[in-house]
Structures are given as structure tokens and as C-alpha cells.
């Protein structure tokens, strides 16, 4: 269950990052690390591929001054709609969890 929750949160975060500006995978990893969501390339690349296959992301190649061309990801219109739905669901979930745990004493 934790793995599924983490996967869903990562999808939300990756889509949010790419919705702000097109991004190279190492840029996405840096953003996730800055948020203390540690992700390695072996986790990110399959996620990016899956999101692309679902039509939520697209990519284009850009020349690099430091080697071969790089693949930059951007969000599609379908991805923006999906991200909006994910954000609504996320906010509802956070509210529900906050409500159901508000009387919990963590010191017991």
C-alpha cells in the first residue's frame, strides 16, 4: 500500500514540476530531492515513460553543450486536466486525513 501511495504522490509531483516548465529528468530529480522526495533515475524513467504513454507528457529533443541532445519533458493538455483532477483528489484526501486524525495524541 505504501508503494502505491508513493507512486501516486510521485506522479502528482512530477506532473506538477513539468507543468511549471519543460524539464530534463535530472532537473526533475533535483526538484524532488529539494522537496525531500528522494528519487533515483531507475524510478523516474519508467514513470516518465508511463506518463508519456498515457498521453500526459510529451518530450522533445534539444541540443546540449555538454554532449548528445537531451530529452526534455512537457505536460500535454490532457496532462493538465489530469493534474487538476489529481490536485482536487489530493486536497480532499489531505482534508479527510487531517479531520480523522485531529484528535490523535502522538505522545501516547
MDTraj code that builds the backbone (N, CA, C; nanometers):
import mdtraj as md
import numpy as np

residues = "UNK UNK UNK UNK UNK UNK UNK UNK UNK UNK UNK UNK UNK UNK UNK UNK UNK UNK UNK UNK UNK UNK UNK UNK UNK UNK UNK UNK UNK UNK UNK UNK UNK UNK UNK UNK UNK UNK UNK UNK UNK UNK UNK UNK UNK UNK UNK UNK UNK UNK UNK UNK UNK UNK UNK UNK UNK UNK UNK UNK UNK UNK UNK UNK UNK UNK UNK UNK UNK UNK UNK UNK UNK UNK UNK UNK UNK UNK UNK UNK UNK UNK UNK UNK UNK UNK UNK UNK UNK UNK UNK UNK UNK UNK UNK UNK UNK UNK UNK UNK UNK UNK UNK UNK UNK UNK UNK UNK".split()
xyz = np.array([
    [0.0822, -0.1194, 0.0000],
    [0.0000, 0.0000, 0.0000],
    [0.0869, 0.1262, 0.0000],
    [0.1919, 0.1263, 0.0790],
    [0.2809, 0.2425, 0.0843],
    [0.3421, 0.2669, -0.0528],
    [0.3773, 0.1598, -0.1212],
    [0.4369, 0.1736, -0.2553],
    [0.3398, 0.2398, -0.3532],
    [0.2125, 0.1996, -0.3473],
    [0.1112, 0.2584, -0.4353],
    [0.0892, 0.4059, -0.4011],
    [0.0891, 0.4374, -0.2714],
    [0.0718, 0.5764, -0.2298],
    [0.1898, 0.6602, -0.2791],
    [0.3098, 0.6071, -0.2627],
    [0.4292, 0.6798, -0.3057],
    [0.4272, 0.7021, -0.4564],
    [0.3870, 0.5996, -0.5306],
    [0.3795, 0.6111, -0.6764],
    [0.2816, 0.7211, -0.7165],
    [0.1660, 0.7253, -0.6515],
    [0.0669, 0.8275, -0.6821],
    [0.1172, 0.9669, -0.6490],
    [0.1858, 0.9796, -0.5359],
    [0.2406, 1.1094, -0.4964],
    [0.3500, 1.1510, -0.5945],
    [0.4328, 1.0574, -0.6376],
    [0.5379, 1.0903, -0.7346],
    [0.4782, 1.1366, -0.8673],
    [0.3727, 1.0699, -0.9122],
    [0.3062, 1.1136, -1.0357],
    [0.2581, 1.2563, -1.0210],
    [0.1942, 1.2854, -0.9089],
    [0.1446, 1.4202, -0.8831],
    [0.2590, 1.5213, -0.8844],
    [0.3675, 1.4898, -0.8154],
    [0.4806, 1.5824, -0.8072],
    [0.5491, 1.6010, -0.9424],
    [0.5708, 1.4931, -1.0157],
    [0.6363, 1.5035, -1.1468],
    [0.5505, 1.5850, -1.2426],
    [0.4214, 1.5577, -1.2473],
    [0.3335, 1.6356, -1.3342],
    [0.3339, 1.7833, -1.2940],
    [0.3353, 1.8103, -1.1644],
    [0.3377, 1.9491, -1.1160],
    [0.4660, 2.0202, -1.1570],
    [0.5777, 1.9515, -1.1454],
    [0.7070, 2.0106, -1.1829],
    [0.7097, 2.0415, -1.3320],
    [0.6683, 1.9449, -1.4121],
    [0.6731, 1.9616, -1.5578],
    [0.5674, 2.0616, -1.6052],
    [0.4599, 2.0789, -1.5293],
    [0.3575, 2.1774, -1.5659],
    [0.4108, 2.3200, -1.5529],
    [0.5088, 2.3391, -1.4656],
    [0.5664, 2.4725, -1.4455],
    [0.6571, 2.5123, -1.5612],
    [0.7352, 2.4159, -1.6106],
    [0.8239, 2.4396, -1.7247],
    [0.8755, 2.3055, -1.7735],
    [0.9113, 2.2996, -1.9024],
    [0.9647, 2.1725, -1.9518],
    [1.0929, 2.1416, -1.8758],
    [1.1169, 2.0128, -1.8578],
    [1.2269, 1.9752, -1.7697],
    [1.3008, 1.8524, -1.8202],
    [1.4289, 1.8528, -1.7952],
    [1.5176, 1.7398, -1.8206],
    [1.5082, 1.6495, -1.6979],
    [1.5141, 1.5162, -1.7139],
    [1.4974, 1.4277, -1.5990],
    [1.5856, 1.4602, -1.4776],
    [1.7111, 1.4987, -1.4991],
    [1.7939, 1.5302, -1.3820],
    [1.7435, 1.6550, -1.3100],
    [1.6808, 1.7478, -1.3834],
    [1.6193, 1.8648, -1.3197],
    [1.5010, 1.8223, -1.2320],
    [1.4235, 1.7270, -1.2819],
    [1.3093, 1.6758, -1.2057],
    [1.3590, 1.6092, -1.0784],
    [1.4632, 1.5281, -1.0890],
    [1.5203, 1.4620, -0.9718],
    [1.5673, 1.5649, -0.8696],
    [1.6332, 1.6705, -0.9150],
    [1.6802, 1.7754, -0.8234],
    [1.5639, 1.8433, -0.7514],
    [1.4565, 1.8699, -0.8248],
    [1.3373, 1.9304, -0.7632],
    [1.2793, 1.8375, -0.6568],
    [1.2713, 1.7091, -0.6884],
    [1.2169, 1.6129, -0.5922],
    [1.3067, 1.6008, -0.4701],
    [1.4375, 1.6005, -0.4911],
    [1.5318, 1.5957, -0.3782],
    [1.5179, 1.7198, -0.2914],
    [1.5000, 1.8361, -0.3538],
    [1.4833, 1.9609, -0.2779],
    [1.3583, 1.9556, -0.1902],
    [1.2598, 1.8772, -0.2316],
    [1.1370, 1.8591, -0.1538],
    [1.1460, 1.7390, -0.0606],
    [1.2622, 1.6805, -0.0531],
    [1.2907, 1.5628, 0.0291],
    [1.2133, 1.4396, -0.0167],
    [1.1828, 1.4351, -0.1447],
    [1.1269, 1.3155, -0.2082],
    [1.2393, 1.2560, -0.2917],
    [1.3216, 1.1777, -0.2295],
    [1.4400, 1.1238, -0.2943],
    [1.3973, 1.0209, -0.3996],
    [1.4408, 1.0436, -0.5220],
    [1.4087, 0.9542, -0.6337],
    [1.5359, 0.9324, -0.7135],
    [1.5545, 0.8113, -0.7592],
    [1.6696, 0.7796, -0.8434],
    [1.6219, 0.7638, -0.9878],
    [1.7165, 0.7697, -1.0804],
    [1.6812, 0.7587, -1.2218],
    [1.6039, 0.6318, -1.2517],
    [1.6387, 0.5228, -1.1841],
    [1.5714, 0.3952, -1.2071],
    [1.4246, 0.3980, -1.1706],
    [1.3843, 0.4931, -1.0883],
    [1.2434, 0.5117, -1.0535],
    [1.1782, 0.6119, -1.1473],
    [1.2511, 0.7183, -1.1806],
    [1.1931, 0.8266, -1.2589],
    [1.1682, 0.7893, -1.4046],
    [1.2647, 0.7258, -1.4706],
    [1.2496, 0.6990, -1.6138],
    [1.1287, 0.6120, -1.6472],
    [1.1020, 0.5044, -1.5725],
    [0.9794, 0.4281, -1.6022],
    [0.8526, 0.5112, -1.5786],
    [0.8552, 0.5971, -1.4781],
    [0.7404, 0.6831, -1.4514],
    [0.7189, 0.7813, -1.5665],
    [0.8259, 0.8434, -1.6144],
    [0.8145, 0.9346, -1.7280],
    [0.7610, 0.8627, -1.8516],
    [0.8102, 0.7430, -1.8764],
    [0.7625, 0.6641, -1.9914],
    [0.6147, 0.6314, -1.9788],
    [0.5738, 0.5927, -1.8597],
    [0.4333, 0.5587, -1.8371],
    [0.3446, 0.6830, -1.8573],
    [0.3861, 0.7973, -1.8028],
    [0.3082, 0.9200, -1.8186],
    [0.3017, 0.9635, -1.9653],
    [0.4104, 0.9419, -2.0392],
    [0.4113, 0.9730, -2.1822],
    [0.3174, 0.8792, -2.2572],
    [0.3239, 0.7501, -2.2261],
    [0.2381, 0.6517, -2.2922],
    [0.0899, 0.6789, -2.2651],
    [0.0599, 0.7386, -2.1501],
    [-0.0784, 0.7724, -2.1151],
    [-0.1222, 0.9048, -2.1775],
    [-0.0305, 0.9707, -2.2491],
    [-0.0644, 1.0963, -2.3143],
    [-0.0622, 1.2164, -2.2216],
    [-0.0027, 1.2013, -2.1032],
    [0.0006, 1.3099, -2.0063],
    [0.1249, 1.3973, -2.0216],
    [0.2315, 1.3383, -2.0741],
    [0.3557, 1.4103, -2.1004],
    [0.3954, 1.3892, -2.2459],
    [0.4774, 1.4808, -2.2944],
    [0.5407, 1.4655, -2.4252],
    [0.6852, 1.5101, -2.4083],
    [0.7669, 1.4824, -2.5064],
    [0.9051, 1.5284, -2.4967],
    [0.9541, 1.5776, -2.6315],
    [1.0604, 1.6560, -2.6253],
    [1.1291, 1.6965, -2.7469],
    [1.2777, 1.6963, -2.7180],
    [1.3531, 1.6830, -2.8247],
    [1.4987, 1.6773, -2.8127],
    [1.5565, 1.8173, -2.8271],
    [1.6528, 1.8494, -2.7418],
    [1.7221, 1.9778, -2.7506],
    [1.8719, 1.9524, -2.7515],
    [1.9409, 2.0292, -2.8324],
    [2.0865, 2.0188, -2.8367],
    [2.1454, 2.0580, -2.7013],
    [2.2543, 1.9928, -2.6668],
    [2.3223, 2.0204, -2.5401],
    [2.4652, 2.0644, -2.5680],
    [2.5125, 2.1567, -2.4876],
    [2.6521, 2.1988, -2.4993],
    [2.7441, 2.0987, -2.4307],
    [2.6837, 2.0038, -2.3586],
    [2.7615, 1.9064, -2.2807],
    [2.7386, 1.7634, -2.3282],
    [2.7357, 1.7406, -2.4569],
    [2.7188, 1.6045, -2.5064],
    [2.6052, 1.5929, -2.6059],
    [2.5455, 1.4741, -2.6110],
    [2.4393, 1.4488, -2.7097],
    [2.3121, 1.5276, -2.6772],
    [2.2183, 1.5337, -2.7718],
    [2.0910, 1.6021, -2.7455],
    [2.0216, 1.5415, -2.6232],
    [1.9412, 1.6241, -2.5560],
    [1.8712, 1.5815, -2.4349],
    [1.7204, 1.5822, -2.4571],
    [1.6546, 1.4905, -2.3892],
    [1.5102, 1.4770, -2.3974],
    [1.4475, 1.5621, -2.2859],
    [1.3698, 1.6625, -2.3249],
    [1.3010, 1.7492, -2.2295],
    [1.1521, 1.7179, -2.2310],
    [1.0945, 1.7038, -2.1121],
    [0.9537, 1.6680, -2.0985],
    [0.8686, 1.7916, -2.0729],
    [0.7486, 1.7903, -2.1290],
    [0.6497, 1.8943, -2.1026],
    [0.5135, 1.8273, -2.0863],
    [0.4226, 1.8992, -2.0242],
    [0.2909, 1.8429, -1.9977],
    [0.1990, 1.8685, -2.1175],
    [0.1116, 1.7749, -2.1450],
    [0.0136, 1.7909, -2.2530],
    [-0.1128, 1.8542, -2.1952],
    [-0.2039, 1.8926, -2.2817],
    [-0.3312, 1.9466, -2.2329],
    [-0.4057, 1.8405, -2.1527],
    [-0.4030, 1.7162, -2.1991],
    [-0.4638, 1.6060, -2.1244],
    [-0.3969, 1.5924, -1.9878],
    [-0.2659, 1.6099, -1.9848],
    [-0.1921, 1.6044, -1.8588],
    [-0.2336, 1.7148, -1.7633],
    [-0.2589, 1.8344, -1.8161],
    [-0.3030, 1.9466, -1.7308],
    [-0.4387, 1.9172, -1.6673],
    [-0.5289, 1.8613, -1.7461],
    [-0.6610, 1.8255, -1.6936],
    [-0.6452, 1.7188, -1.5852],
    [-0.5660, 1.6161, -1.6139],
    [-0.5430, 1.5082, -1.5185],
    [-0.4784, 1.5615, -1.3910],
    [-0.3807, 1.6523, -1.4054],
    [-0.3149, 1.7123, -1.2892],
    [-0.4164, 1.7879, -1.2040],
    [-0.5063, 1.8604, -1.2661],
    [-0.6109, 1.9308, -1.1910],
    [-0.6968, 1.8346, -1.1109],
    [-0.7314, 1.7214, -1.1722],
    [-0.8105, 1.6196, -1.1027],
    [-0.7304, 1.5588, -0.9874],
    [-0.6016, 1.5320, -1.0120],
    [-0.5164, 1.4788, -0.9054],
    [-0.5058, 1.5764, -0.7889],
    [-0.4906, 1.7052, -0.8195],
    [-0.4800, 1.8059, -0.7140],
    [-0.6085, 1.8117, -0.6317],
    [-0.7236, 1.8060, -0.6975],
    [-0.8514, 1.8054, -0.6254],
    [-0.8602, 1.6848, -0.5326],
    [-0.8224, 1.5682, -0.5845],
    [-0.8254, 1.4458, -0.5048],
    [-0.7275, 1.4551, -0.3884],
    [-0.6084, 1.5088, -0.4150],
    [-0.5067, 1.5229, -0.3109],
    [-0.5576, 1.6126, -0.1972],
    [-0.6152, 1.7276, -0.2323],
    [-0.6644, 1.8199, -0.1298],
    [-0.7777, 1.7568, -0.0487],
    [-0.8652, 1.6825, -0.1136],
    [-0.9727, 1.6131, -0.0428],
    [-0.9163, 1.5080, 0.0524],
    [-0.8164, 1.4353, 0.0067],
    [-0.7530, 1.3323, 0.0892],
    [-0.6847, 1.3941, 0.2106],
    [-0.6108, 1.5017, 0.1890],
    [-0.5426, 1.5682, 0.2998],
    [-0.6444, 1.6176, 0.4019],
    [-0.7551, 1.6762, 0.3557],
    [-0.8598, 1.7227, 0.4466],
    [-0.9189, 1.6072, 0.5263],
    [-0.9461, 1.4964, 0.4594],
    [-1.0052, 1.3808, 0.5264],
    [-0.9103, 1.3240, 0.6314],
    [-0.7827, 1.3136, 0.5966],
    [-0.6844, 1.2612, 0.6922],
    [-0.6689, 1.3580, 0.8089],
    [-0.6591, 1.4862, 0.7811],
    [-0.6484, 1.5850, 0.8889],
    [-0.7684, 1.5766, 0.9821],
    [-0.8871, 1.5654, 0.9237],
    [-1.0091, 1.5581, 1.0045],
    [-1.0110, 1.4326, 1.0913],
    [-0.9752, 1.3203, 1.0330],
    [-0.9840, 1.1940, 1.1075],
    [-0.8719, 1.1751, 1.2084],
    [-0.7652, 1.2529, 1.1967],
    [-0.6539, 1.2380, 1.2903],
    [-0.6367, 1.3579, 1.3834],
    [-0.7291, 1.4539, 1.3794],
    [-0.7118, 1.5756, 1.4571],
    [-0.7099, 1.5533, 1.6065],
    [-0.7743, 1.4474, 1.6553],
    [-0.7777, 1.4221, 1.7992],
    [-0.6780, 1.3166, 1.8435],
    [-0.5894, 1.2787, 1.7530],
    [-0.4917, 1.1759, 1.7848],
    [-0.3794, 1.2367, 1.8675],
    [-0.3475, 1.1735, 1.9780],
    [-0.2361, 1.2181, 2.0620],
    [-0.1164, 1.1322, 2.0283],
    [-0.0158, 1.1905, 1.9683],
    [0.1016, 1.1169, 1.9235],
    [0.1960, 1.0801, 2.0374],
    [0.1710, 1.1285, 2.1577],
    [0.2587, 1.1006, 2.2700],
    [0.2139, 0.9817, 2.3532],
    [0.1071, 0.9168, 2.3149],
    [0.0585, 0.8019, 2.3923],
    [0.1418, 0.6806, 2.3691],
])
top = md.Topology()
chain = top.add_chain()
for i, resn in enumerate(residues, 1):
    res = top.add_residue(resn, chain, resSeq=i)
    for name in ("N", "CA", "C"):
        top.add_atom(name, md.element.get_by_symbol(name[0]), res)
traj = md.Trajectory(xyz[None], top)
